[in-house]
Amino acid sequence: MSTPLNDFINLAEHLDRVQEPWARNMAARLNRFLSGETDDVAAALDLKSSRGKRPLRALSKVAARDAAIREAAETFFPALKPSQQADELAAALRRYATSAWRSDWQKQECPYKAGDLRAALWLILTRVDHPLSAERIRKILVMR
């Protein structure tokens, strides 16, 4: 019968045999936990955030939001300069956040058809639940 600990041991042994550097790094991290160096799996896998740093999950959500913002700007405002795209997108986010988002936030799937600006706004707000200023959006757009 397989147990979570046995699964970790098997995974570490498998990763030790893979020649890729990322696999060996993960095997070394798993072995820190398996050897008893630490009882905290997240610490062994280097998933804990340092004090004052954003947690890794938050960073990935912000990265996904930023990608959705860039895509929305390119899709819905392609002829505009980045500063104008940011102004338009910030205004649309504010309007959506104070209206339909109030009921849409609970939905597991986007209630709008692909290609609809509201679908893009829904995606952005599902990543990080607050509208951004035009200035912050401008920074995201120029940091491609």
Buried (B, 14 or more C-beta within 10 A) or exposed (E): EEEEEEEBBEBBEEBBEEEEEEBBEBBEBBBBBBEEEEEEBEBBBEEEBEEEEEEEEEEEBBEBBBBBBBEBBEEBBEEBEBBBBBBBBBEBBBBBBEEBBEEBEEEEEBEBEEEEBBBBBBBBBBBBEEBBEBEBBBBBBEEE
